Amino acid sequence: MLLLFSVALIPTFVVGSAVGAGPASVVGGFVALFSLIAFLGGPLRPDLRLAAVVSPVLLFSAIVPRLLSEISRPAAIAVVVVIVFVAALLPVRGPRFVTVGLGLGMVTLFAYGMALTGPAGPWQVVVAAVTGLAIAVVLRVLFGVADPSKPTREKVADVLDSDSPALEAAFDTWLSDGLRRWLGEALGAASRYRLALHSAEATDRPDPEDATGEALTGIRARAHDVAERLRAKKPGSVDDAAGPAPAGFLADAAAALDAVERASADRRPDRVPLDTDRHRRVRDALRRPTLRLRSIQLRHAVRTAFGLLLVLVLTAYLPPGDPLVVTALLTTFGILQASWRETFDKARPRVVGLVAGAVLTVLILLFVPAGYLLAVAGVALVAGLWNMTARPALAYTFMVCVTVGFNTSLRHLDPGRTLVEYAVLTLAAVVVGVVVGFAVVPGLRPEPLRGRIVTARTATVAALRALADPGRSRDADTLALQRRATQARADLTPDREKLDDDRLADLDRFRTALRDLSVLGTATALDPDAGPARLGATLDGAGPATGDDAATGRLAVLEPMVAGLAEPGPRRGGAPARHAPPGEARTVVAAREAHRVCVTPRREGGLHLCERNRHGRRQALQRDPRQVRGRDRRRHRHPGVVGGRGLDRRDVKPRPARRRT
């Protein structure tokens, strides 16, 4: 953050002063900073195309609200609320637009609320905004001209060695970066590696000290080396794999790593032709899902706009040019998140930083001469930007000193009054953000989480059955079912449900299992075991064979997956036999591993997340100590600890009937 702040603001100040922007150069500096944040995140060419589309919107948000506020403040507030609402909706288009929405919102709030050190005319505001946007585009070109496709290689390499690989983001980046064949082959092989690795962990349960555990560790180390060579700009030499050849799923993982190495060493410059209408429709439908009325993102956008509206109305009573208006706006915008848990996590470091910063500022005002406050504020600014990402509470502590120091030295304001006003506005913004974050939007209230869990499972079952149907594997209804299942899994994000860390982890595991199962079903329906020639034909646009034999084979492989997910009770039996057909064994393993986190009806009503052990029996992921008898209470003293046998009818005490007196 410190680097971006320096390279964006300093050139903008210099150029803005040279072209006559005057005091409005500070607005241009923050326009450059947050426009650069919006333009970063992907390969160079797609980012420049995105900049060409987003730049007019950024200029509008930087110029119109500020100039309109001098004529009609209510009209300016309405424009700001609409822009913030649109910015909160942008992540619906994909992960790449998260930073675009952040940049658009921050540009709007900074340009509207930033207090200038002197009077500036309308044309100076326009010149400053245009200068800042031009500086941001130039910096984006300079950052990526040496290695334009570096972000694409990094995202593909993350599939190999990252703990939580974003396969969807990697595929989306590959689509936008010119569809290079070697990167597509590497991404496909990396996906097969992840599947084989998880299958080996699910079936073998390897001990780190035995031979299987050592082989698994060696495979992971090799995957890390392959990922590092994939991230490099120039292909490196391929090392021969040392040690005994693995067996089973580890052999599949090793073969997938071999394919990644071959693709990385070859790096052919040709591209995959995907210009047919069918591919374009499929890509647009999957990358741009429709926005539903009760979606999580729409509720987040409504809450964000409403929270900013409250703060804008509150700060409208302050005198014009108050330097702390932007503090309240940015605090509210930064706190409001899609779920109450994320909102609370964002609010906590701000409150801690406010208290610690107020104490530190009072000590500075008592013991540091007034002539040194500007230097102290500069040092605090560097320290705050340096710790903004890693230690936000410490960063907000220094930002209190920055605000009081700069306003005292440059604007000649009373330091005590400035500190009190800063604290009051920040606390008001935190209260508004937290209260609105917990608020229920009328008409947009989602169904209970219990129902959303059942809906997600039902939608995934319907999508898998459509993939298994020989006559429906490619029609529009199947695509609609896939999209509906994706939307149902996205709704598993908790909204107002107060879940602890263990239950959040269980819910995230269940959502991830459903998503991975859907991806596995799609790959199985496309028959990926046909070899490299078939893979190349698929990449070129020629689909796999659709004969009766191939369709019957796909249905046979998908049926255990659908049955394992659709049944309400636990699956009995252990892992599939190692002598089963490779495709069916891999599918059953993934289906049972995904079904380990399941939904079962509670005796007293409702649903309960549980986990299946390796023998197929249920065991609770979260146990209430008040419902467990003494023997099991001693064994499971801490909630969330899984061990022993799971809850059954003997462990749950019936609730006594209330006597009437």
C-alpha positions in Angstrom: 0.0 0.0 0.0 2.9 2.4 0.8 4.4 1.8 -2.7 1.1 2.4 -4.5 0.5 5.5 -2.4 3.9 6.9 -3.3 3.9 6.1 -7.0 0.4 7.4 -7.5 0.1 10.5 -5.4 3.5 12.1 -5.9 3.5 12.2 -9.7 -0.2 13.3 -9.7 0.6 16.2 -7.4 3.5 17.3 -9.6 1.7 17.0 -12.9 -1.5 18.5 -11.5 0.3 21.5 -10.2 2.0 21.9 -13.5 -1.2 21.9 -15.6 -3.0 24.3 -13.2 -5.1 22.0 -11.0 -4.0 23.9 -7.9 -5.4 22.7 -4.6 -7.6 20.2 -6.4 -4.4 18.1 -7.1 -5.1 16.2 -3.9 -8.4 15.0 -5.4 -6.5 13.9 -8.5 -3.9 12.1 -6.4 -6.6 9.9 -4.7 -8.3 9.4 -8.1 -5.0 8.0 -9.4 -4.5 5.8 -6.4 -7.8 4.1 -6.4 -8.1 4.0 -10.2 -4.8 2.1 -10.2 -6.2 -0.3 -7.6 -9.2 -0.9 -9.9 -7.0 -1.5 -12.9 -4.7 -4.0 -11.2 -5.4 -7.6 -10.7 -5.1 -9.3 -14.1 -3.0 -9.5 -17.3 -2.1 -6.3 -19.0 -4.3 -6.4 -22.1 -7.5 -7.4 -20.3 -6.8 -4.7 -17.6 -6.4 -2.0 -20.3 -9.6 -3.1 -22.0 -11.3 -2.9 -18.6 -9.7 0.6 -18.0 -11.2 1.8 -21.3 -14.7 0.7 -20.1 -14.4 1.9 -16.5 -12.6 5.2 -17.0 -15.7 7.2 -18.0 -17.5 6.0 -14.9 -14.6 6.9 -12.7 -14.4 10.4 -14.2 -18.1 10.8 -13.6 -17.9 9.7 -10.0 -14.9 12.0 -9.3 -16.3 15.1 -10.9 -20.1 15.2 -10.9 -20.9 14.6 -7.1 -18.3 17.3 -6.0 -19.5 19.9 -8.4 -23.1 19.1 -7.9 -22.7 19.5 -4.1 -22.0 23.2 -4.6 -25.4 23.6 -6.3 -27.6 21.1 -4.4 -26.3 18.9 -1.7 -29.3 16.6 -1.6 -28.9 15.9 -5.4 -25.2 15.2 -4.8 -26.0 12.8 -2.0 -28.4 10.9 -4.2 -25.8 10.6 -7.0 -23.2 9.3 -4.4 -25.7 6.7 -3.1 -26.4 5.4 -6.6 -22.8 5.1 -7.5 -22.0 3.3 -4.3 -24.9 0.9 -4.9 -23.5 0.1 -8.4 -20.0 -0.3 -7.0 -21.3 -2.9 -4.4 -23.0 -4.8 -7.2 -19.9 -5.1 -9.5 -18.5 -8.2 -7.8 -21.5 -10.1 -9.3 -19.7 -10.1 -12.6 -16.8 -12.1 -11.2 -13.8 -12.0 -8.9 -12.0 -9.5 -11.1 -14.6 -6.9 -10.4 -14.1 -6.9 -6.7 -11.2 -4.4 -6.9 -13.1 -2.4 -9.5 -16.0 -1.9 -7.1 -13.6 -1.0 -4.4 -11.9 1.6 -6.5 -15.1 3.1 -7.8 -16.5 3.5 -4.3 -13.3 5.0 -2.9 -12.9 7.4 -5.8 -16.5 8.6 -5.3 -16.2 9.1 -1.5 -12.8 10.7 -1.6 -13.7 13.1 -4.4 -16.9 14.1 -2.7 -15.7 14.5 0.9 -12.1 15.5 0.5 -11.5 19.0 2.0 -9.0 21.1 0.0 -6.4 23.4 1.4 -7.7 26.4 -0.7 -10.4 27.4 -3.1 -10.6 25.5 -6.4 -12.7 26.2 -9.5 -14.8 23.6 -11.4 -12.3 23.4 -14.2 -9.5 22.7 -11.7 -11.5 19.7 -10.3 -12.0 18.4 -13.9 -8.3 18.8 -14.7 -7.2 17.1 -11.5 -9.5 14.1 -12.1 -8.4 13.6 -15.7 -4.7 13.9 -14.7 -5.2 11.3 -11.9 -6.9 8.9 -14.3 -4.2 9.3 -16.9 -1.5 8.7 -14.4 -3.2 5.5 -13.3 -3.3 4.2 -16.8 0.3 5.0 -17.4 1.3 3.3 -14.2 -0.7 0.2 -15.1 1.2 0.0 -18.4 4.6 0.4 -16.7 3.7 -2.3 -14.1 2.8 -4.9 -16.7 4.8 -4.1 -19.8 7.7 -6.3 -18.8 5.6 -9.4 -18.3 2.0 -9.0 -19.4 0.9 -12.5 -18.7 2.5 -12.9 -15.2 -0.9 -12.8 -13.3 -2.3 -15.6 -15.5 0.7 -17.9 -14.8 0.5 -17.1 -11.1 -3.2 -18.0 -10.9 -2.6 -21.3 -12.8 0.4 -22.1 -10.5 -1.7 -21.4 -7.4 -3.9 -24.4 -8.4 -0.8 -26.6 -7.8 0.5 -25.4 -4.5 -2.0 -23.1 -2.9 -4.0 -24.3 0.1 -7.2 -22.7 -1.3 -6.7 -22.6 -5.1 -9.2 -20.3 -6.9 -9.8 -22.5 -9.9 -12.7 -20.4 -11.1 -10.5 -17.2 -11.0 -7.7 -19.0 -12.9 -10.0 -20.2 -15.6 -11.6 -16.7 -15.9 -8.1 -15.1 -16.2 -7.1 -17.7 -18.8 -10.2 -16.8 -20.9 -9.5 -13.1 -20.8 -5.7 -13.5 -21.6 -6.0 -14.7 -25.1 -6.7 -18.5 -24.5 -3.1 -19.6 -24.8 -3.0 -23.3 -25.5 -0.1 -24.2 -23.2 -1.7 -22.4 -20.3 -5.0 -24.2 -20.9 -3.2 -27.6 -20.9 -1.3 -26.6 -17.7 -4.6 -25.6 -16.0 -6.3 -28.8 -17.0 -3.4 -30.9 -15.8 -3.2 -28.9 -12.5 -6.9 -29.6 -11.9 -6.4 -33.3 -12.5 -3.5 -33.2 -10.0 -5.7 -31.6 -7.3 -8.4 -34.3 -7.9 -5.9 -37.2 -7.7 -4.3 -35.7 -4.6 -7.5 -35.3 -2.7 -8.6 -38.8 -3.8 -5.4 -40.3 -2.4 -6.0 -38.5 0.9 -9.6 -39.6 1.1 -8.9 -43.3 0.4 -5.5 -44.0 1.9 -5.6 -41.8 5.0 -1.8 -41.7 4.8 0.3 -41.5 8.0 3.2 -39.0 7.5 5.7 -41.6 8.8 4.7 -44.5 6.5 5.6 -45.0 2.8 2.4 -43.6 1.5 2.8 -40.4 3.6 6.3 -40.0 2.4 5.2 -40.4 -1.2 2.4 -37.8 -0.6 5.0 -35.4 0.8 7.2 -35.9 -2.1 4.4 -35.3 -4.6 3.5 -32.0 -2.8 7.2 -30.9 -2.9 7.4 -31.7 -6.6 4.2 -29.8 -7.2 5.7 -26.7 -5.5 8.8 -26.9 -7.7 6.6 -27.2 -10.8 4.5 -24.3 -9.7 7.6 -22.1 -9.3 8.9 -23.0 -12.8 5.4 -22.2 -14.1 5.5 -18.7 -12.5 8.8 -17.9 -14.1 8.8 -15.8 -17.2 11.1 -18.2 -19.1 10.7 -22.0 -18.9 13.2 -23.8 -16.8 14.8 -27.2 -17.2 12.6 -30.3 -16.4 14.1 -32.4 -13.6 13.6 -36.2 -13.6 11.5 -37.3 -10.7 13.6 -39.2 -8.3 12.5 -42.1 -6.0 10.2 -45.1 -6.5 7.2 -44.7 -8.8 4.0 -44.1 -6.8 0.9 -46.2 -7.3 -2.8 -45.6 -7.3 -4.1 -42.1 -7.2 -0.6 -40.8 -6.5 0.4 -42.2 -9.9 -2.4 -40.1 -11.4 -1.1 -37.0 -9.5 2.5 -37.7 -10.8 1.2 -38.1 -14.4 -0.7 -34.8 -14.1 2.5 -33.0 -12.9 4.3 -34.5 -15.8 1.7 -32.9 -18.1 2.1 -29.5 -16.4 5.9 -29.7 -16.9 5.6 -30.6 -20.5 3.2 -27.7 -21.1 5.4 -25.3 -19.2 8.5 -26.3 -21.0 6.8 -26.2 -24.5 4.9 -22.9 -24.1 3.6 -22.9 -27.6 2.3 -19.4 -28.7 -0.8 -20.7 -30.5 -4.2 -20.0 -29.1 -7.3 -22.1 -28.6 -10.1 -21.1 -31.1 -13.3 -20.6 -29.1 -15.1 -18.2 -31.4 -18.2 -20.3 -32.1 -21.6 -19.0 -31.0 -22.1 -22.0 -28.7 -18.9 -21.4 -26.8 -19.6 -17.7 -26.5 -23.1 -18.3 -25.1 -21.8 -20.9 -22.6 -19.0 -18.6 -21.5 -21.3 -15.6 -21.0 -23.8 -17.6 -19.2 -21.3 -19.0 -16.7 -19.3 -15.9 -16.2 -22.2 -13.5 -16.0 -25.0 -15.1 -13.9 -28.2 -13.2 -13.5 -28.7 -11.1 -10.4 -31.6 -12.4 -8.3 -33.8 -10.4 -6.0 -32.8 -12.3 -2.8 -29.1 -12.8 -3.6 -26.5 -12.0 -1.0 -24.8 -9.4 -3.2 -28.0 -7.5 -3.8 -28.7 -7.3 -0.1 -25.1 -6.2 0.5 -25.5 -3.4 -2.1 -28.8 -2.2 -0.5 -27.2 -2.2 2.9 -24.1 -0.3 1.7 -26.1 2.3 -0.1 -28.5 2.8 2.9 -25.5 3.0 5.4 -23.8 5.6 3.3 -27.1 7.5 3.0 -27.3 7.8 6.8 -23.8 9.0 7.1 -24.1 11.5 4.3 -27.3 12.9 5.9 -25.5 13.0 9.3 -22.4 14.8 7.9 -24.6 17.2 5.9 -25.1 19.2 9.1 -21.3 19.9 9.4 -19.9 23.1 8.0 -18.8 22.9 4.3 -15.2 21.9 3.8 -15.0 19.9 7.1 -11.9 17.8 6.7 -13.3 14.8 8.7 -16.4 14.1 6.5 -14.3 11.8 4.4 -13.3 9.8 7.5 -16.9 9.0 8.4 -17.7 8.0 4.7 -14.7 5.8 4.3 -15.2 4.1 7.7 -18.8 3.2 6.8 -17.9 2.0 3.3 -15.0 -0.1 4.7 -17.0 -1.7 7.5 -20.1 -2.8 5.6 -19.6 -6.4 4.2 -21.7 -9.1 2.8 -22.2 -10.9 6.1 -22.5 -9.7 9.7 -19.4 -11.7 10.7 -17.3 -10.0 8.1 -18.8 -6.6 9.1 -17.9 -7.2 12.7 -14.4 -8.3 11.8 -13.9 -5.1 9.9 -15.3 -2.9 12.7 -13.2 -4.4 15.5 -9.7 -3.2 14.3 -11.2 0.3 13.7 -12.5 0.6 17.2 -9.2 -0.7 18.7 -7.2 1.6 16.5 -9.4 4.6 17.5 -8.9 4.0 21.2 -5.2 3.3 20.9 -4.7 6.2 18.5 -6.6 8.6 20.8 -4.3 7.7 23.7 -1.2 8.0 21.5 -2.3 11.4 20.1 -2.9 12.8 23.5 0.6 11.8 24.6 2.0 13.4 21.5 0.1 16.6 22.1 1.3 16.7 25.7 5.0 16.0 25.1 5.8 17.0 21.5 6.2 20.7 20.5 3.6 22.0 18.1 6.3 22.7 15.5 7.1 19.0 15.1 3.5 17.8 14.7 3.8 17.8 10.9 6.9 15.6 10.9 5.3 13.3 13.4 2.2 13.0 11.2 4.4 12.2 8.2 6.1 9.4 10.1 2.8 8.1 11.3 1.5 8.1 7.7 4.3 5.9 6.5 3.9 3.5 9.5 0.1 3.4 8.9 0.4 2.6 5.2 3.1 0.0 5.9 0.8 -1.9 8.3 -2.5 -1.4 6.6 -2.8 -4.9 5.2 -1.0 -7.0 7.7 -1.9 -5.2 11.0 -5.0 -3.0 10.4 -5.6 -2.1 14.0 -2.0 -0.7 14.3 -2.5 1.1 11.0 -5.7 2.8 12.2 -3.9 3.8 15.4 -1.3 5.7 13.3 -4.1 7.2 11.1 -5.6 9.0 14.1 -2.2 10.7 14.6 -2.1 11.5 10.9 -5.5 13.2 10.8 -4.9 15.3 13.9 -1.4 16.2 13.0 -2.1 17.3 9.4 -5.2 19.2 10.3 -3.5 21.0 13.2 -0.4 21.9 11.2 -1.9 22.7 7.7 -5.4 23.9 8.6 -4.5 25.5 12.0 -7.4 23.7 13.7 -7.6 23.0 17.5 -6.0 19.6 18.1 -8.3 18.7 21.0 -11.5 19.5 19.1 -10.2 17.8 16.0 -9.5 14.6 18.0 -12.9 14.6 19.6 -14.7 15.2 16.3 -12.7 12.4 14.7 -13.6 10.0 17.5 -17.3 10.9 17.4 -17.6 10.6 13.6 -15.7 7.3 13.5 -17.8 5.8 16.3 -21.0 7.0 14.5 -19.8 5.4 11.3 -19.0 2.2 13.1 -22.4 2.1 14.8 -24.1 2.8 11.5 -22.1 0.1 9.7 -22.7 -2.6 12.3 -26.4 -1.8 12.8 -27.0 -1.7 9.1 -24.9 -4.8 8.6 -27.3 -6.6 11.0 -30.4 -5.1 9.5 -32.9 -7.1 7.5 -33.8 -5.5 4.1 -37.6 -5.5 3.7 -38.6 -7.8 0.8 -35.1 -9.2 0.4 -34.9 -11.3 3.5 -33.4 -14.7 2.6 -34.9 -18.0 3.7 -33.3 -19.6 6.8 -29.9 -21.1 6.3 -31.4 -24.6 6.9 -33.6 -24.2 3.8 -30.7 -22.8 1.8 -28.6 -25.9 2.6 -31.4 -28.2 1.4 -31.9 -26.1 -1.7 -28.2 -26.1 -2.6 -28.1 -29.9 -2.3 -31.3 -30.4 -4.3 -30.1 -28.0 -7.0 -26.7 -29.8 -7.2 -28.5 -33.2 -7.5 -30.7 -31.9 -10.4 -27.6 -30.5 -12.2 -25.8 -33.8 -11.9 -28.8 -35.8 -13.1 -29.0 -33.5 -16.1 -25.4 -34.2 -16.9 -25.9 -37.9 -16.6 -28.8 -37.8 -19.1 -27.5 -38.7 -22.6 -30.0 -36.4 -24.3 -29.6 -33.4 -22.0 -25.9 -33.1 -21.4 -25.6 -30.0 -23.6 -29.0 -28.3 -23.9 -30.0 -25.0 -22.5 -31.9 -26.6 -19.6 -28.8 -28.3 -18.3 -26.9 -25.0 -18.4 -29.8 -23.3 -16.5 -29.6 -26.1 -13.9 -25.9 -25.6 -13.5 -26.4 -21.9 -13.0 -29.2 -22.4 -10.5 -26.9 -24.8 -8.5 -24.1 -22.2 -8.6 -26.5 -19.5 -7.3 -27.8 -21.9 -4.5 -24.2 -22.6 -3.4 -23.5 -18.9 -3.3 -26.5 -18.4 -1.0 -24.9 -20.6 1.6 -23.0 -17.5 2.8 -24.4 -16.8 6.3 -26.3 -13.5 6.4 -27.7 -12.9 9.9 -27.0 -16.3 11.4 -24.7 -16.2 14.3 -22.4 -19.1 13.7 -19.2 -19.8 15.6 -15.9 -20.6 14.0 -16.5 -24.3 13.9 -19.9 -24.0 12.3 -18.6 -21.5 9.8 -15.8 -24.0 8.9 -18.3 -26.8 8.5 -20.6 -24.7 6.3 -17.6 -23.7 4.1 -16.6 -27.3 3.8 -20.1 -28.3 2.8 -20.2 -25.5 0.2 -16.8 -26.5 -1.2 -17.8 -30.1 -1.4 -20.9 -29.3 -3.4 -18.9 -27.1 -5.8 -16.1 -29.7 -6.3 -18.7 -32.4 -6.8 -20.4 -30.3 -9.5 -17.0 -29.7 -11.2 -16.3 -33.4 -11.0 -19.6 -34.3 -12.6 -19.1 -31.9 -15.4 -15.6 -33.3 -16.1 -17.0 -36.9 -16.0 -19.8 -36.0 -18.4 -17.1 -34.7 -20.8 -15.2 -38.0 -20.6 -11.8 -36.6 -19.7 -10.0 -40.0 -19.7 -9.7 -40.2 -23.5 -6.1 -38.9 -23.7 -4.2 -35.9 -25.0 -5.6 -36.1 -28.5 -9.1 -36.0 -27.2 -8.2 -33.0 -24.9 -6.8 -31.1 -27.9 -9.9 -31.8 -29.9 -12.1 -30.5 -27.0 -10.0 -27.4 -26.8 -10.3 -26.8 -30.5 -14.1 -26.8 -30.2 -14.9 -30.4 -31.3 -17.0 -32.0 -28.5 -16.6 -35.5 -27.3 -18.5 -38.4 -28.8 -22.2 -38.5 -27.9 -23.0 -42.1 -28.8 -25.1 -44.4 -26.7 -22.1 -46.2 -25.4 -20.4 -43.1 -24.2 -23.6 -41.7 -22.7 -24.2 -45.0 -20.9 -20.7 -44.9 -19.5 -21.1 -41.4 -18.3 -24.4 -42.3 -16.6 -22.9 -45.3 -14.9 -20.1 -43.1 -13.5 -22.4 -40.3 -12.4 -25.0 -42.4 -10.8 -23.1 -43.2 -7.6 -22.3 -39.5 -7.3 -26.0 -38.5 -7.5 -27.2 -41.3 -5.3 -24.6 -40.5 -2.6 -25.6 -36.9 -2.6 -29.4 -37.3 -2.8 -29.9 -39.8 -0.1 -30.9 -38.2 3.3 -29.3 -40.8 5.5 -25.7 -41.8 6.0 -23.8 -43.9 3.5 -22.6 -47.1 5.0 -19.4 -48.8 4.1 -15.9 -47.7 3.7 -13.9 -46.5 0.8 -14.4 -48.0 -2.6 -12.4 -51.1 -3.6 -9.0 -50.3 -5.1 -9.8 -52.8 -7.9 -12.8 -50.9 -9.1 -12.7 -49.2 -12.5 -10.5 -46.1 -12.3 -13.2 -43.6 -13.4 -15.9 -45.1 -11.1 -13.5 -45.4 -8.2 -12.4 -41.8 -8.5 -16.0 -40.6 -8.7 -17.2 -42.6 -5.7 -14.3 -41.4 -3.7 -15.0 -37.8 -4.4 -18.7 -38.3 -3.9 -18.2 -39.9 -0.5 -15.6 -37.4 0.5 -17.9 -34.5 -0.4 -20.8 -36.3 1.3 -18.8 -36.6 4.6 -20.3 -33.2 5.5 -24.0 -33.7 5.3 -27.3 -32.4 6.6 -29.4 -34.6 8.9 -32.7 -33.8 10.6 -32.5 -33.0 14.3 -34.7 -34.8 16.7 -36.1 -31.5 18.1 -36.5 -30.0 14.7 -34.3 -28.3 12.2 -31.2 -29.5 10.5 -27.7 -30.4 11.8 -24.4 -30.4 10.1 -22.6 -33.6 10.8 -19.5 -35.4 9.5 -19.0 -39.0 8.5 -16.0 -40.9 9.7 -14.0 -43.3 7.6 -16.5 -46.1 8.6 -19.5 -44.2 7.3 -21.0 -43.4 10.7 -22.1 -40.0 11.6 -20.4 -37.9 14.2 -21.4 -34.4 15.3 -19.3 -31.5 14.3 -20.8 -29.3 17.0 -22.1 -30.7 20.2 -24.0 -28.9 22.9 -22.5 -29.8 26.3 -25.9 -29.2 28.0 -27.4 -32.1 26.0 -24.6 -34.6 26.6 -24.6 -36.9 29.6 -21.7 -36.9 32.1 -19.5 -39.6 30.5 -19.5 -38.0 27.1 -19.3 -34.5 28.6 -16.0 -35.3 30.1 -14.7 -36.7 26.8 -16.1 -33.7 24.7 -15.5 -30.8 27.1 -14.8 -28.3 24.3 -17.4 -27.7 21.6 -16.4 -28.5 18.1 -14.0 -31.4 19.1 -14.8 -34.5 17.1 -14.0 -37.8 18.6 -15.5 -41.1 19.9 -19.0 -42.0 18.7 -21.5 -39.4 17.5 -24.7 -38.3 19.2 -27.5 -40.8 19.3 -30.8 -41.2 21.1 -29.1 -42.2 24.3 -27.0 -39.0 24.5 -29.8 -36.5 23.9 -31.9 -35.8 27.0 -35.6 -35.2 26.2 -36.8 -31.8 27.1 -39.2 -32.1 30.2 -42.7 -30.9 29.7 -43.6 -27.7 31.5 -46.0 -28.2 34.4 -49.0 -25.9 34.7 -49.6 -24.6 38.2 
